[in-house]
Amino acid sequence: MKSLEVKNLHVAVKTETGQNEILRGVNLRINAGEIHAVMGPNGTGKSTLSETIMGNPHYLVTEGDILIDGQSILNQGVDARARAGLFLAMQYPPAIAGITNAEFIRAAVNSRRAPEDQVGVAAFLNELDQHLAELKMDPDMAERYLNAGFSGGEKKKNEILQLLMIKPGLAILDEIDSGLDIDALRIVAGGVNSMRGPEFSSLIITHYQRLLDYIVPDVVHVMKDGRIIESGGPELAKQLEHTGYEQLED
């Protein structure tokens, strides 16, 4: 996977009386090796954009397209998109009892490998232990049920642990800084930065410029009322920190 292109994307959710349009013509292109950040007020469609790219069936694409390396993925389900190299670090990761963290991650890793290339238990656990140490996570978290009883910060670190193990081509990171103290923020950002390179791209959704002090994006986009209304370099995020969103024109 090298690039993501969102073309004139309109997205709605079904309601009792019909449909409620959330995205109203989003245009976005992320080239190979680039990290883009999307900022904007609450309720403007940032998480809807991330969920739609990942293929959440709750969201209905009414117009436009989503392309990976120039090929439309609109007809692909979540599983197919993940196998193709898409990854979503969710804003609110769910807890799943009955499956351990290690079991879940190993299954995800092997789902993207050919049958003859499945990662062995020893090699998997060796790499898992390495990344647990890098993220300053308790080694016992590997054997705990997925996100069950995890604190908010532990859930965010666990999303990055999955990112490091699965090694996707394009990661969508939805508010990975939410609820993190400054030390945890540095650790999480360090994990993302360790992935940077020509074979990895990312779309980071955040409310706060502070995350972008640690993960410096190539491009910053501002969303408002379901559209991207302005794009620029990292300095745009710093400007918004001082001026807010109200002064931006739709």
Summary of the structure (lengths in Angstrom):
residues: 250
radius of gyration: 18.0
end to end distance: 32.4
largest distance: 56.2
contacts: 790
relative contact order: 0.19
helix: 36%
strand: 31%
